[in-house]
Amino acid sequence: MTAGNKSPLPPGEGQGEGSILSASTLLTDNLPLLAGAPNGIKKLRELILELAVRGKLVEQDVSDEPASELLKRIAVEKARLVAEGKIKKQKPLADSVERVPPADLPESWAWSSLNEVALVNPRNSAEDSLPVSFVPMTLIGVRFDSAHSQEQRLWSEVKQGFTHFAEGDIGVAKITPCFENSKACVFSNLTNGLGAGTTELHIVRPINGTIDPRYVLAYLKSPQFLTVGETKMTGTAGQKRLPKDFVEANPFPLPPLAEQHRIVAKVDELMALCDRLEVQQTDAASAHAQLVQALLGSLTQASDATEFAANWQRLAEHFHTLFNTEPSIDALKQTLLQLAVMGKLVPQDPSDEPASELLKRIQTEKQRLLVEGKSRKQKELLSENIPLPPYGVPSGWEWEILDSILYITGGVTLGRKLAGRKMVSKPYLRVANVQRGHLALDVMKEVEVPEDEVSKYLLKNSDLLITEGGDWDKVGRTAVWRDELPECLHQNHVFRARALTDEFESRWAEMYLNSTTARDYFAGSSKQTTNLASINMTQLRACAFPVPPLAEQHRIVAKADELMALCDQLKTQLSQARQLNEQLASTLVEQAVA
């Protein structure tokens, strides 16, 4: 690339003081909006670096030595070092002249390349006994102001098989995902001024104080360098690397040296402001979460539906202030679910038939099915396996265990050897298909099963599907089957719980099994390994289960649906507001970098 090569300015556009002040004003006057957008602080940091390397962050000073003169001085210094044998003569980059600069620059700047203004991947020499710094990738940060950590080694231990660097060099990660995550730093405070480290770095060494290393760092962390760099990486997935020739030849926007220092100072100032905004947001989010939790706790502590209604009314007066984040709305939904299963969401009706009568009919039907051979008697549960009721319930309710009111079975075991049997292929539900309160049927798989086993695993309308486990959130996840497919089975990691009588509200059972109380039971009972958990058939059968009067079950489900719909409306409004905020922030960013 020729020194001082500039792209022509579009008609009517300039790169003078007015342009800089406009970009800076847009940035500083709209910080709350930019920071409040989705991933706002992260995007704000990226914008600062983008403006920095495009000459829009600080004003130009006509008294500065222009970059064209700086390039001449760098060329002279390089030639001197070559003549003295301190560096090798660099080979010219054949394609560098043909590269098109990505944007216009201020008048005093020049398009160049790192190969022209610095050394890329130089080597060091030192005595074997010299202590030096050693820096693995894990000790390099991703922030602009991150200082690397280091270990001390002897030069003889690290001079071969590692990347070399020296005090003031800039290192940038070349391997995925470290490159995309912007792992890069200026090496400083090195033992004896020298170091070595991870082989997954490219090193840029400025020529004797002609370039501010931290300006180069801003360039290497800028969105335009990272975005284009991702497209130039080579290699297989998970092992892609940034080629050296891209680092050497990619267009490098060179400001006057004095302006480089001003840019770095301004970036530091604005990054510190981002830090303060981040702390404020974190503190505000933490305080908001604590307030929401405390107020929701007052709902669950209500002694009955009347007290709940009074507490709810007080909460409703500040609804849009309290529930203005997705986590707060999710916490509200979980609290409403817990209130529902504790009998505090709707008032009790003394005229309702008590649950004890419903349970008698269920037991009668259970015995009839056993006598007629339509269900199989399961092994009796040991008394020590049956938990105590976790909380008190209203008058007319009863505590039972799932085994008393539902017929629970396992599903199809995959991979069985079934040679010689007549097979049929059927769709089946996996753990991934069963979410909390709904089924995800966009991706369905099929399994071959013996024809005479289809009826054993075939789902029926209103069956409850309960996941065995996997990750923590998967344990006991429950949804209701509503004949979404004509014929569908379930695998052995998804339990099926079927009502013994039509007098059963499956949605009530679904709500309870997804409530905090049931989830705590599953977490306490589950078999646990690293990051995994699961429950077995015995633990599921023994789960304590509250049974309200059937009429009250219907009222609770209806009320819960009404309130959950309100929560979903809040989420929709929140999403729309976030989208609008993001659009406004994006428009401001476009104006700032234009």
N, C-alpha and C positions, 0 to 999 in steps of 0.2 A: 504494500500500500504506500503510495507516495505521501511524503510529508505534507501536512496541511491540506489534504484532500477534503473538500466540503461538499455536501449536497446543496443544490440551489434551494433557496427559500421559496415557498409557495407565494403567489402574488398577495400582497396585503398583509403578510405575516412577518414579524420581526423577532429578533432574539435579544432585544435590549432590555433595559431596566424595567420597562413596563411589563414585559412578559414574565420576568422573575418575580416582581411584586405581585402580579396576578396569581401565579401559582402558589406563592407563599401565603398570600391572603386566603385563598381558597382552602389551603391546608389548615392554617391555624384558626380561621373563623368557623370551621365546620368540624372541629375535632370531636365534639360529643356525638354528632351524627355519624361520622366515619367510624369512631370507636364502638358505637352502639350497634352497628350493622353486624350480621352474622360473621364470625371470625374477624371482627372489626379491627382489633389491635394488631393481629397478624398482618392483615391487609394494609393497615396504616404503616407498619414497619416496612413492608415491601414498597409502598408508595414513596416513602422517604428516600429509600435507596434508588428508586427509579428516577426521581427528580434530581437526586445528587449527581448521577452519571449522565444526565441529559442537560446539565447546566441550568437547571430551573430552581435550585434550592437557595443559592446565595447570589447576590449581585456581582456582576463583573466590574473590575476596576481597570480603567483605561491605562493606568500607570503600571499594571502588571506586565512583565515580560511575556509576550505571546507564546503559545505552545510551539509555534513553528521554530522560534529561536531555541526553545528548550530541546526540541528534537535535534537541532544542529549540535548543541552542546553534548547531548547524549552520544551522538555519532562520533564526535571527536574523542570523548572519553573512552568509548568502546575501542576505537582505533588505537589509542594509547595503551590500553590494557592488553590488546592483542600483540602490539609491538614489544611490550615488556614481557610477553609470555605468560601473563597472569590469567588470561582466558583464551579459548580457542576462537578462531574466526568462524562466525556463524554462516551456515549455508542460507542463501536467499530462499524465501518461500515462493514457489512458482505461481501459486494461485492467489496470492494475497492481493495483487493489484486488481484482480477481477472481482473481488468481493464488494458487494454494494453496502455502504453504510446504512444502518437501520433507521436513522433519524437525523434531523438537522442539529447543528451545534452552534453555540455562540461564536461570534466573530473571532474571538481570541483563542478559541480551542482548535484542535486538529484531530482528524481521524488517524490512528496509528494502529499498532498491534503490539502485544506483549513481547513478541520476538524482536521488535525494533527498539523497544525502550528498556528491556530487561533481559535477564538470562532465565531460561526455562529448564528446570531439572539439572542444575549444575552439580558438580561433585566437590567434596571437601578433601583436604589432606591434612593429617596431623600425626603427632607421635602416638604410637600404640598405647603408651602409658597415660595419655592425657584423659582426665575425667571429662565427660561430656553429658549432655542431656539426651534422654531417650523418651520419645512421645508416641505411644500407641494411639490408634484411632479413638479408643474409648475416652481419652483425655482431651479430645478436641471438641469444643462447643459448637453450637449452631447460631448463637446470637452474635450481633455485630460487636458487642463489647465483651464477649466471652474471652477470658484469659485461659490458655491451655494449662494443664498440669504437666508434670514431668517426673521422670525417674533419673537416677544418675548411673551411668555405666562407663566403662573404659572404652576408648575409641577402638581398641583391638577387638572388642566384643561386638561392635555394631557397624564397623566400617564396610562390611560386606553383607549383602542380602537385605539391606534396608535403604530407605530414602535418606539422602543427605540434605541438611539445611543449616543455615547460620542465622545469627542475630539479625532481625529485621526482614528476614525472608517471609514470604506469604505462602502458606500451604492450603491447597484446596483438594477435598476428597474427589477421587475419580471413579469410585465404584458405587453402584446402586445398593441401597437407597441413601447412602451417606451423602452423595452429591446432591440428589434432589432435596434432601433435608438441610442443605446449605452448611455442611460441616466445613469450616474454613477458619483460619486464624493467622495472625501475625506472630511469628515466633519471637519471644522476648525473654530476657533474664535467663538466657541459656548458660549452662555451666561452661566457662571458658569461651563463650560466644559461639559454640558449635553444638550440633545435635544430629540425631538420626531417629528414624521411626518407621511407622507403618509404610509398607510398599504401595499402599493404595492412595498415595498423594501425588499431586503435581506441585512442583515448587517454582515460585516466581521470585527472582532475586533482582531488585532494583540496582541500577548502576550508581554507586557512590553518591547517594543523597540527591539524585535527580528526580526521584519520584517519591511521594508520600506513601509508604506501605499500606496505610489504612485507607487511602483512597483506592488503591488496587483491591483491597479487601471489599470495599463497598461495591466495586465493579463485579467482583467474583460472586458476591451475594445478591446482586441485583436481579430482578425478575427477567430482564431481557437476556442476560447471560445464562441463567438457569433454564429458561424455557427453550432457547435455541440449543443449549448444550444437551438437554434430554433427547432431542431429535438426532443428535450426532453420536450418541453412545453406541458402542458395538459390543457383540458378544451374545451369549444366551441369557434367557430370563433368569434373574437373580444374580447374574454374574456380569452384567453389562458395565462397561467402563468408558470413561471419557478419553478420547484420543489426545495425545500430546499436541498433534498438529492443530487441533481446534483451539486449544489454549493459546498456542503460539500465534495463530493467524486470525482469530476472530476479531472483528473491528473493535478497537479499544479507544474510547473517547478521552482524549488527553487535554486537561485544562492547564493553564499556567500554574507553575509550582505554588505561587502564593495563594491562588484560588483553591488549589487542592487542600491546603492547610485550613482555609476558611470552610470548605465543604465538610471536612472531617469534624471540625469543631461544631458545625451546625447539626450534623448527623448525631453526634454525641448528645447535644442538647435536646434534640427531638426524641431520640431513643430513651433518654432519661424521663422525658414527659410521658412517653408511652408506658414506661415502667410504673409511673405514678398512677396513670389512668388504669392500668391493669390491677394494681393493688386496690384502688378505690372500687373497681368493679367486683373484685374478689371479696372484699370486705362487705360491700353492699349485698352481694349474692348470699354470703354466709349469714348476715343479719336477717335478710329476707327469709331464708330457709328456716332459721330458728324461730322467727315470728310465726310463719305458716305452721310449723310443727306444733308450736305451743297452742295456737288457736284451734287447730284440728284436734289436738289432744283434749281440749275442753268439750268437743263434740262426743268423743268416745267415752268420756267420763260422765256424761249425762246419765241420770238414773233411770229415765224412761223417755218415751216419745214426746211427752209434753215438755220436759226440760230440754230435750234435743231441739224441739221446734223453737224454743226461746233463744238458745245458743246459736242456732242456725240463722235466726233473724238478725242477731247482732253481727254475725259474720257476713251476711248478705249485704249489709250497708257498705262494706269495704271490699266487695267481691272483686271488682276489676283492678283494684290496687294490689290485693293479696295474690290473686291467681293470674299473674301476667308472665309466667314462664312455664315451659313444658314440665319441668320437674315438679313445680307447685301444683299444676293441674293433675299430674299423675298421682301425687300424694293425696290430693282431694278425692280422686276416684277410689284409691285404695281405702281411704277412711270411710267413704260412703259404703263401700262393700262391707267393711268391718261392722259399721253401724247396722247394716241390713241384717247380717247373720247374728247379731246380738239382740235383735228385737227392738231396736231403738229408732228405726226409720219410719215406721207407721204405728199408730196406736192399736192396742189389742181390742178385740170386740168380744165381750162376755158371751154373746150369743153364738159364737163359733163353736162347732163341735171340737172338743179337746183332741190333741194329738194322740192321746192314749187309745181312743177309739179307732183312729186310722191305723195305728200300729197293730191292733188286734186283727183287723181285716188283712193286713199284710202278712201276719204270721199264719193266719188260716190259709191264705192263698199259697204261702210257701210250703206248708205241709201237704196241700193237695197236689202241688206240682211234684213233690218228692214221691208221694204215693203212686201217682200216675207215671212216674219215670221220666217226666219231662225236664227234671233238673237233677243234678247229682249232689248227694250230701257231702259237704266238705268237712275236713278235719276240724274238730272243735278247737277253739282258741283257748290257750292257757290263760287263767285269770290274771297272772302277772304280766301278760302281754296287753291287757286291756287298760288303757289310760283312764285317769279320772277326768270328769268333765272340766274343761279349761276355764269356764266362767258360768255364772248363774244365768238362768233363762227365765223369761216371763211366765206367769201362770198360764197353764194350758199347753205349754211346750213340754217336750220330753227329750232327754239325752239317750241316744242309742249308739251302736257302732254300725259302720257301713255294712258289715256282714249280715246284720239282722234285717236290713231293708232292701239290699241290692244283691244281685247274683253277679259275682266278680269272676272273670275268667281271663286267661292269658290268650295270646294270639299265635299266628303262624310263625314257626321257627324256620328261618331261611337256611338254605344250604343242606337240607336233609337228603340222604340217599334214598330215593324212592323208585328204584328200578322195578319194572314189571307192573306198575300200577297205572291206571288210566288217569292222565293228568289234564287239567284245564288251566288256562291263564286268566287271572283276575286282578283288577287293581287293588292295591292295599294301602293302608295308612301307615306312615312312618312317624317317628317322633317329630320330625321337621314339619309334618302336616298338622300336628296338634299344638295350637298356641293357646294362650290363656283367654278363654271366652270366645274363641273362634277357630275355624279350620282354614288352613292355607292349602288350597287344592290346585294352585297354578301349575305345580310340578308333581305329577303322579307317576308311580312306578307300578309294574305288574309282577306277580309272582305265580309260579306254577305250583299247584296243589293237587292232591288226589281228588278226583271228582266227588268221592263219598265224604270228604272233609269240608266241602264248601259250606254246608249248612251250619257246621260247628263254629266257623269263624265269620259268618256273614253278619254284617251290621244291620240293625233295625232302627227305625225312626225313634228318636229320643234316647238312644243308648248314650251313656257317658263314656268318654274316652279319656284315659288318665295316663300320662307318661311315666315310665319307670325312672328315668333320670338321664344323666349325661352331665352337662354343665349344671352349676347350681340352679340356674333359673329354670331348668327343664324338669326338675323333680316335682311330680304331682301336678303338672300343667294339665288343665281340664277343659274340655269343650264338648258340646252336644252334637250328635249326628242327626241331621235333618233330611235324610234320604237325598243328599246332594247328587249321588250317582245311583243308577239302577241296582248295581251289585258291587259291593266293596267289602274287602276283608281288612283285618288289622294284624300287624306283626306282633311278635312276642314282647317287644319293648313298649307296647301300648296296651294297657289293661282295658278291658271292657266291663262296665258296670251297668247291668240291665235291671230295670224296675220289675218287681214281682207282681205289680198290679197297675192298672191304668190310673189308679188314684195316686199319682205321684207327679210332682212338678220337677222335671229334670233341670230346669233353669235354676231352681233353688239349690239343688245339689251342686251344680256347676259354680254358682256364686260362692257357696261355702268352701268348696275345695280350692278355689282360687283366692280365698281370703287370707289375711295375715295369720289367723289362728291355725288354719290347716297348713299353711306354708311353714310355720314354725314347727308344727308336729312332724312334717315330712323331713325338715332339716335336722331335727333332733333324732329321728329314727333311722335316717338313711345311712347306708354303708358309704364311707367316705375314703377317697384316695386323693391324690394331688389334683386339685381343681375339678374333681369329678364326684358325683354323689348319685345314689340310686336307692329305691325302696323295693321291697319284695312283696309278694302277694299277701303274706301274713300281716305285715305292717299296714298295708292298705286296708285289709279287712278289719283290722283292729282300730282304725281311725274313729275317734269320737265324732258323733254327728248329731247336731241339734235338729229336732223335728217340731216345727210349729204346726198349728192347725192348718189344714189344707187351704181353707179360705184365706188365711193370713199369708200363706206362702205366695198365693197369687197376687195379693195386694203389695207384698214386699217387692216381688219381681217387677210389677208395674211401676212402683215408685222409683225403684233403682234405675229402671230403664229411662224414666223421665229425667232423673238427675244426671245420669251418664250422658244423655243426649245434650244436656246443658253444658257439661264439661267438654264434649266434642265440639260444640259450637264455639266455646272459648278457645279451644285449640285452633279451630279454623280461622277465627278472627286474629289470633296471635300470629299464625302462619302468614296471613294476608298482610298484617302490619310489618312483619319481618321482611317480606318480599318487597313491600313498598320502600322500607328503609334501605334495603340492599340496592334497589334501583336508583334511589336518590344518591346513595353513596357512590355507586358506580358512575353515575353521571358526573358527580363532582370530581372523581378520579380522572375521568376522561378529559374534563375541562382542564384539570391541573397539568396533565402530561401533554396536552395538545400543543 
